[in-house]
């Protein structure tokens, strides 16, 4: 686990903490990019929430390096199975959440790899909710079938973001390295109907493959 890093505005109006807890095998560049993104989000969130010192606004838990896709912008799938299996247990993550609660997070983000490859992900989400922490899940959407959605709803998941890189099936499939577009669209619709209590967002990673699809994606 990474150590919390404190960042404060020069004018002293607020300060915040953010932390990025990651597993083995993530590229340093990608980890740094995520950490910088967390800093920007937390900075804006602190202004909106008027938080004081000591709050950990948007902690990100990277609970697995495993992934069922072969995305062109990530390299977790290139790891050996032995490396990918070096994960913290659900109990260890729950212990981290116990410590996290003291820092009053606004939203706990759970991501990976593909976090739904872990059958205990809903249990981790439920534990956070039982401790009064709002939760958000990042997923590629391929595993969001009716059974999984029901478990996420019962775990009181607050929101989920699904990866959709283009309204064009061929472009999305090329970026994700698998024929998965139709399944993702089906699961997005299923999520909306089966669990309306879970807020839905879309993650779109901009690359050279979809750069000119951004307007179409927004309209889609």
ROVOTI-785278 format. One record per residue (C-alpha): residue in three letters; x, y, z. Coordinates in steps of 0.001 Angstrom, whole numbers, always signed. Example, Ala and Ser with C-alpha at 12.3 -4.5 7.8 and 13.67 -1.06 7.14 Angstrom:
<atoms>
code->ALA | east->+12300 | north->-4500 | up->+7800
code->SER | east->+13670 | north->-1060 | up->+7140
</atoms>
This chain:
<atoms>
code->UNK | east->+0 | north->+0 | up->+0
code->UNK | east->+1079 | north->+3517 | up->-755
code->UNK | east->+1450 | north->+6086 | up->+1974
code->UNK | east->-1072 | north->+8959 | up->+2086
code->UNK | east->+192 | north->+12133 | up->+501
code->UNK | east->-975 | north->+15474 | up->+1803
code->UNK | east->-1544 | north->+18299 | up->-613
code->UNK | east->-2533 | north->+21837 | up->+334
code->UNK | east->-3446 | north->+24940 | up->-1613
code->UNK | east->-976 | north->+27781 | up->-1397
code->UNK | east->-3680 | north->+30126 | up->-117
code->UNK | east->-4388 | north->+27793 | up->+2794
code->UNK | east->-8140 | north->+27668 | up->+2245
code->UNK | east->-8245 | north->+23899 | up->+2421
code->UNK | east->-6123 | north->+20841 | up->+2408
code->UNK | east->-6847 | north->+17231 | up->+1598
code->UNK | east->-5359 | north->+13791 | up->+1576
code->UNK | east->-5494 | north->+11256 | up->-1202
code->UNK | east->-4131 | north->+7777 | up->-1388
code->UNK | east->-3763 | north->+5252 | up->-4148
code->UNK | east->-3471 | north->+1659 | up->-2984
code->UNK | east->-2305 | north->-620 | up->-5753
code->UNK | east->-1319 | north->-4197 | up->-6329
code->UNK | east->+1809 | north->-5526 | up->-7972
code->UNK | east->+2660 | north->-5078 | up->-11623
code->UNK | east->+1129 | north->-1698 | up->-12430
code->UNK | east->+3354 | north->+469 | up->-14553
code->UNK | east->+4861 | north->+3416 | up->-12695
code->UNK | east->+3657 | north->+5816 | up->-15404
code->UNK | east->+71 | north->+4618 | up->-15146
code->UNK | east->+146 | north->+4721 | up->-11342
code->UNK | east->+1488 | north->+8282 | up->-11470
code->UNK | east->-1241 | north->+9293 | up->-13946
code->UNK | east->-3964 | north->+7896 | up->-11701
code->UNK | east->-2444 | north->+9591 | up->-8667
code->UNK | east->-2335 | north->+12936 | up->-10484
code->UNK | east->-5960 | north->+12500 | up->-11555
code->UNK | east->-6934 | north->+11797 | up->-7951
code->UNK | east->-5177 | north->+14998 | up->-6911
code->UNK | east->-7146 | north->+17079 | up->-9410
code->UNK | east->-10457 | north->+15454 | up->-8461
code->UNK | east->-9773 | north->+15801 | up->-4763
code->UNK | east->-8765 | north->+19439 | up->-5183
code->UNK | east->-12029 | north->+20318 | up->-6901
code->UNK | east->-14004 | north->+18143 | up->-4505
code->UNK | east->-12491 | north->+19864 | up->-1502
code->UNK | east->-13629 | north->+23228 | up->-2803
code->UNK | east->-17154 | north->+21941 | up->-3383
code->UNK | east->-17395 | north->+20097 | up->-68
code->UNK | east->-15627 | north->+22792 | up->+1979
code->UNK | east->-13613 | north->+20116 | up->+3766
code->UNK | east->-11006 | north->+20776 | up->+6338
code->UNK | east->-7674 | north->+19202 | up->+7079
code->UNK | east->-7418 | north->+15451 | up->+7468
code->UNK | east->-10072 | north->+14231 | up->+5050
code->UNK | east->-9273 | north->+11513 | up->+2554
code->UNK | east->-11748 | north->+12456 | up->-149
code->UNK | east->-11412 | north->+9925 | up->-2959
code->UNK | east->-9314 | north->+6912 | up->-1987
code->UNK | east->-8795 | north->+4425 | up->-4828
code->UNK | east->-8429 | north->+720 | up->-4036
code->UNK | east->-6805 | north->-1298 | up->-6826
code->UNK | east->-7996 | north->-4723 | up->-5694
code->UNK | east->-6728 | north->-6863 | up->-8574
code->UNK | east->-4336 | north->-6781 | up->-11500
code->UNK | east->-6259 | north->-9483 | up->-13337
code->UNK | east->-8296 | north->-8515 | up->-16381
code->UNK | east->-10379 | north->-10442 | up->-18903
code->UNK | east->-9673 | north->-7995 | up->-21745
code->UNK | east->-6515 | north->-7013 | up->-23655
code->UNK | east->-6742 | north->-3226 | up->-23739
code->UNK | east->-4181 | north->-1403 | up->-25863
code->UNK | east->-3528 | north->+1225 | up->-23168
code->UNK | east->-2982 | north->-1122 | up->-20204
code->UNK | east->-568 | north->-3964 | up->-19676
code->UNK | east->-1886 | north->-5883 | up->-16674
code->UNK | east->-2943 | north->-8722 | up->-18953
code->UNK | east->+700 | north->-9286 | up->-19904
code->UNK | east->+1590 | north->-10458 | up->-16402
code->UNK | east->+2055 | north->-14085 | up->-15498
code->UNK | east->-799 | north->-15765 | up->-13657
code->UNK | east->+1394 | north->-16064 | up->-10548
code->UNK | east->+1981 | north->-12305 | up->-10484
code->UNK | east->-1669 | north->-11515 | up->-11104
code->UNK | east->-2723 | north->-13688 | up->-8167
code->UNK | east->-704 | north->-11669 | up->-5627
code->UNK | east->-3698 | north->-9885 | up->-4204
code->UNK | east->-4766 | north->-8752 | up->-781
code->UNK | east->-7573 | north->-10838 | up->+696
code->UNK | east->-11041 | north->-9442 | up->+1342
code->UNK | east->-10216 | north->-9433 | up->+5042
code->UNK | east->-7113 | north->-7329 | up->+4446
code->UNK | east->-9075 | north->-4839 | up->+2359
code->UNK | east->-11746 | north->-4647 | up->+5069
code->UNK | east->-9015 | north->-3932 | up->+7616
code->UNK | east->-7848 | north->-1073 | up->+5378
code->UNK | east->-11436 | north->+219 | up->+5226
code->UNK | east->-11515 | north->+233 | up->+9047
code->UNK | east->-8573 | north->+2630 | up->+9006
code->UNK | east->-10019 | north->+4584 | up->+6111
code->UNK | east->-13250 | north->+5330 | up->+7940
code->UNK | east->-11408 | north->+7552 | up->+10409
code->UNK | east->-10443 | north->+9903 | up->+7552
code->UNK | east->-14047 | north->+10456 | up->+6425
code->UNK | east->-13797 | north->+9715 | up->+2702
code->UNK | east->-16375 | north->+11204 | up->+366
code->UNK | east->-16318 | north->+8234 | up->-2019
code->UNK | east->-14306 | north->+5028 | up->-2005
code->UNK | east->-13383 | north->+4002 | up->-5563
code->UNK | east->-12749 | north->+304 | up->-6263
code->UNK | east->-10989 | north->-572 | up->-9487
code->UNK | east->-8363 | north->-2835 | up->-11068
code->UNK | east->-7708 | north->-4744 | up->-13503
code->UNK | east->-11298 | north->-5920 | up->-13651
code->UNK | east->-12549 | north->-5915 | up->-10052
code->UNK | east->-15525 | north->-8148 | up->-10828
code->UNK | east->-13135 | north->-11024 | up->-11541
code->UNK | east->-12980 | north->-11235 | up->-7754
code->UNK | east->-16151 | north->-12925 | up->-6475
code->UNK | east->-15711 | north->-11132 | up->-3137
code->UNK | east->-15830 | north->-7598 | up->-4596
code->UNK | east->-19504 | north->-7130 | up->-3599
code->UNK | east->-18573 | north->-8250 | up->-81
code->UNK | east->-15860 | north->-5573 | up->+109
code->UNK | east->-18325 | north->-2968 | up->-1183
code->UNK | east->-20921 | north->-4066 | up->+1355
code->UNK | east->-18393 | north->-3774 | up->+4184
code->UNK | east->-17608 | north->-203 | up->+3158
code->UNK | east->-21314 | north->+662 | up->+2980
code->UNK | east->-21902 | north->-920 | up->+6395
code->UNK | east->-19251 | north->+1478 | up->+7695
code->UNK | east->-21001 | north->+4502 | up->+6242
code->UNK | east->-18707 | north->+4951 | up->+3222
code->UNK | east->-20124 | north->+5793 | up->-202
code->UNK | east->-18742 | north->+3493 | up->-2904
code->UNK | east->-17971 | north->+3646 | up->-6617
code->UNK | east->-16968 | north->+755 | up->-8874
code->UNK | east->-14971 | north->+999 | up->-12116
code->UNK | east->-15579 | north->-1943 | up->-14469
code->UNK | east->-15272 | north->-2839 | up->-18133
code->UNK | east->-18890 | north->-3993 | up->-17997
code->UNK | east->-18391 | north->-7460 | up->-19456
code->UNK | east->-19255 | north->-9271 | up->-16211
code->UNK | east->-22279 | north->-7191 | up->-15206
code->UNK | east->-24848 | north->-9927 | up->-15636
code->UNK | east->-28107 | north->-10060 | up->-13693
code->UNK | east->-26672 | north->-12059 | up->-10781
code->UNK | east->-23714 | north->-9692 | up->-10315
code->UNK | east->-25917 | north->-6614 | up->-10596
code->UNK | east->-28219 | north->-8017 | up->-7924
code->UNK | east->-25249 | north->-8557 | up->-5593
code->UNK | east->-23969 | north->-5020 | up->-6227
code->UNK | east->-27404 | north->-3579 | up->-5540
code->UNK | east->-27676 | north->-5580 | up->-2311
code->UNK | east->-24198 | north->-4311 | up->-1346
code->UNK | east->-25620 | north->-768 | up->-1626
code->UNK | east->-23145 | north->+294 | up->-4297
code->UNK | east->-23580 | north->+4018 | up->-4866
code->UNK | east->-22333 | north->+4383 | up->-8426
code->UNK | east->-20566 | north->+2541 | up->-11201
code->UNK | east->-18606 | north->+3644 | up->-14263
code->UNK | east->-18511 | north->+1331 | up->-17273
code->UNK | east->-15814 | north->+1485 | up->-19942
code->UNK | east->-17175 | north->+2396 | up->-23374
code->UNK | east->-14560 | north->+3863 | up->-25683
code->UNK | east->-16647 | north->+4497 | up->-28769
code->UNK | east->-20240 | north->+4256 | up->-30039
code->UNK | east->-18734 | north->+2256 | up->-32888
code->UNK | east->-18495 | north->-1438 | up->-32025
code->UNK | east->-15386 | north->-2125 | up->-34106
code->UNK | east->-13475 | north->+779 | up->-32531
code->UNK | east->-14416 | north->-179 | up->-28989
code->UNK | east->-13495 | north->-3809 | up->-29607
code->UNK | east->-10153 | north->-2810 | up->-31113
code->UNK | east->-9242 | north->-674 | up->-28098
code->UNK | east->-10370 | north->-3319 | up->-25617
code->UNK | east->-8701 | north->-6173 | up->-27481
code->UNK | east->-11814 | north->-8363 | up->-27495
code->UNK | east->-15227 | north->-8588 | up->-29111
code->UNK | east->-17210 | north->-7224 | up->-26181
code->UNK | east->-19155 | north->-4145 | up->-27369
code->UNK | east->-22585 | north->-5781 | up->-27658
code->UNK | east->-22231 | north->-7438 | up->-24247
code->UNK | east->-21239 | north->-4143 | up->-22601
code->UNK | east->-24206 | north->-2303 | up->-24138
code->UNK | east->-26545 | north->-5078 | up->-23020
code->UNK | east->-25172 | north->-4936 | up->-19478
code->UNK | east->-25434 | north->-1133 | up->-19302
code->UNK | east->-29129 | north->-1402 | up->-20173
code->UNK | east->-29592 | north->-4256 | up->-17725
code->UNK | east->-27964 | north->-2250 | up->-14956
code->UNK | east->-30296 | north->+668 | up->-15584
code->UNK | east->-33396 | north->-1500 | up->-15372
code->UNK | east->-32372 | north->-3955 | up->-12640
code->UNK | east->-30651 | north->-1512 | up->-10272
code->UNK | east->-31887 | north->+2056 | up->-10811
code->UNK | east->-30564 | north->+2963 | up->-7352
code->UNK | east->-26985 | north->+2655 | up->-8685
code->UNK | east->-25853 | north->+5797 | up->-10511
code->UNK | east->-24275 | north->+5017 | up->-13876
code->UNK | east->-21394 | north->+6775 | up->-15619
code->UNK | east->-19283 | north->+6008 | up->-18675
code->UNK | east->-15483 | north->+5853 | up->-18773
code->UNK | east->-13977 | north->+6679 | up->-22154
code->UNK | east->-10209 | north->+6483 | up->-22607
code->UNK | east->-9170 | north->+8823 | up->-25430
code->UNK | east->-6646 | north->+7281 | up->-27818
code->UNK | east->-5665 | north->+7758 | up->-31448
code->UNK | east->-8240 | north->+5097 | up->-32311
code->UNK | east->-11252 | north->+7035 | up->-31005
code->UNK | east->-10061 | north->+10640 | up->-30960
code->UNK | east->-12551 | north->+11695 | up->-33631
code->UNK | east->-15423 | north->+9757 | up->-32043
code->UNK | east->-15652 | north->+11937 | up->-28937
code->UNK | east->-18562 | north->+14064 | up->-30129
code->UNK | east->-20419 | north->+10971 | up->-31299
code->UNK | east->-19707 | north->+9301 | up->-27962
code->UNK | east->-21154 | north->+12268 | up->-26054
code->UNK | east->-24276 | north->+12233 | up->-28197
code->UNK | east->-24544 | north->+8467 | up->-27856
</atoms>
